[in-house]
């Protein structure tokens, strides 16, 4: 039997006296898609941050590509060693950096530097038809363009797992539609497994693959 790319077991997370995630358990295979829907405040973003290694939990274990990343709720594997990319809801674009510099900065964090980083960034922008934006800074991008850049930056790092935190939440219907078509292009190029969290059930269904929901008690159903 093939080992899953991601394995989450008995994950529990609390903030003060409130349990936001309780007994979270699932496996995700290489290249598989998972959408998780739920209302605001139900722990969707927290789940992604736990998988990415950005915070500890009260309990639980996470394995990524055969390595124990979290055990007994404590992070054991550094975020940059997890072969994943997290696209935050606020995108995290720096106002003083150009689009190409954003890609090169992400590659530098993965240990790819110099001419190799420049070539990889150029190749990704060309493959995704974003070359015309290469010299622009975030202030000169539309909302849809900024989200494409964030996805392109993640793709440049060739992740095995892509975590998406409501990437199209603030866009109108037409821009969301364009964004999903762009996401399909990204996934076609990368073959990464993907977890999309969203408050919109229709958006979750559009991704395809497995669908789950976070309920009010912090359970994944």
N, C-alpha and C positions, 0 to 999 in steps of 0.2 A: 504494500500500500504506500502511495506517495505521501511524504511528510508535508503537512500544510506549510505555506509560507508564513502565516500568522496564526498563532494559537493563543486565545485569551481564556483564562480559567478563573472562576470564582472571584471576579474583580469587584471590589467594593470601595466606594469613595464617599467621604463625609466632609462637609463644611460646617464647622461649629457643631450644632446639634442636629443638622439636617443631612440625611443620607440621600445623595443625588444619583448614585449608581449602586446596585445591589445584586450580586450574584451573576454578573455579566459573563457569558460564556459563548464562544463561537470560534470556528476555524475558517480560514480563508486560504484558498489555493492560489498558486501562481497564476496571474492573469485573470482571476475571478473578480466580479463586481459585486459590491454590497452597498445598498442604500439603507440609511437609518433615519426614519422620520420621527418627529416629536415636537411638541410645543416648546416655546422659548423657556429656558430655565430648567429643562429636564436632563441636562448633563451631556448633551450631544458633543459640544466643543470640549468638555472635560474628558470625554472618552478618547477623542483624538489626541489631546495633549498627553494623556497617559500612555497611549501607544507610541507617541513620538518621543517619550522620555523627558517631558518638560515638567512633570510633577509626580510626586509619590501618591500612593493610595493607602487606604486603611488595610486592605488585604488583596490577595490575588497574585496570579502569575501570568506573564506574557512571554511567549517565545516568538522570535522572528528569525526566519531562515535557519532554524535549528539551534539558535543561541538563546539562552535565557536572558531576556532583557529586563524583566522585573520578577522578583520573587518575594513573597510575604509582603507585598505592597511597596517594596523598595526598588528603585531603579538601579540596575547593575550594569547596564550597557549604555555608553554615551550616545546621545542623539545622532551624532555624525557617523556612528558605526552601525546604524540600523538599516541602511540601504533604503531609506524612505524620504519623501518630501511632503511637508505639510503646507498647504495653501490656506493661509488665514483668511477670515472673513474681511479683515481690514487690509488685506493684501501685503502689507509691510514693504511698500516701495519707498525708497529714499528719494526725497525731492531733488537732491543735488546730483544724482547719478543718472546717466542715460540708460536707455533700454539695453543696449549691448553691455554696458558696464554692470547692470544688474545680473545678467547671465554670467559674465566673467567673474563677478564677486562670488556667486553661488558655486561656480566651479573651483575657484580658489579655496573655498572652505572645504571642498572635497579632495584637495591636494593636486588639482589640475591647474597649472600656471603657464604664463608666458604665451608662446605661439600656439600651443595646444589648446589653451583656454580660448584664445581669440578665434581659432579655426572652428572649434566646437560651437561657440556662440553664433558665429556667422552661419554655420550649417543649419542650426536649429531655426534661426530666424528665416532663412531661405526656405526651409522645408515647410514652415508654417505661414509663409507669405507675409512675414512681418518685417522684412528688410527695410521698408520705407520708414519704419518707426525707430530704427536702430539708434539714431542720434538724438532722439527726443527725450526729454525729461518728463516725469509723471504729470507735471502741471500742464503739459501740452497734449495729454492723452484723454480721450473720452472714457467714461466708466467701463464700457465694453472693451475698449483697447487695453485699459489697465489690467483687466482680468485676464485677457489673452497673454499679456506680458508675464503676469504672475504664473500662469500655467506653462508658458514657454520656459521660464526660469527653472521651474521644477523639472520639466522634461530634459533640460540640458544636463542635469545631474544623473540621468539614466537610472531613476529609482526602480526598485522592485515593487515598491508599495507607494501609492499616491493617496494622501489623505486630503479631502476637500471639505472645508468648513463653510457651508452655505455660500459657494463662490458667486452665485448669481442673484443673491437675495435682494439687492437694492436696484436691480435692473427692471425696466419695463418688459412687457411680454415679448416684443419683437427682439429686443437685445438679449433676453434670456434664450430665445430660440437660436439666435446667432451664436451665443455662448456655448450652447449644447452641441451645436454642429462643430464648433472649434474643439471642444473637449473630445469629441469622437475622433477628430484628426490627431489629437495628442495621444490618445490611447492606441490608435492604430499604429503610430510610429514607435511607441514605447513598449507596448504589451505588458505594462505594469498592472498589478492588481490595484483596485481602487475602492476606497470607502468614501462615500458621499453622505454627509449629514445635512438634513434640511427640515424645515417646518412644513414644507409643501409636499403632500402625498403624490401629486401629479409629477413633480420634479423627480421624486424618488422612483416612481414607476418608469419614467423615461430613461433612466440610466440602464435599466435591464438588470439581469442577474438576480441575486437574492434581495429580498426586502424584509426589513424588520422595523419595529417601533419601540421607542422608549416610553413606558407608561409613567403615571404620576408617582409610582412607588420606586422608580429607578430600575425596573426590570426590563429586559430586552425580550420582546415577544414577537 
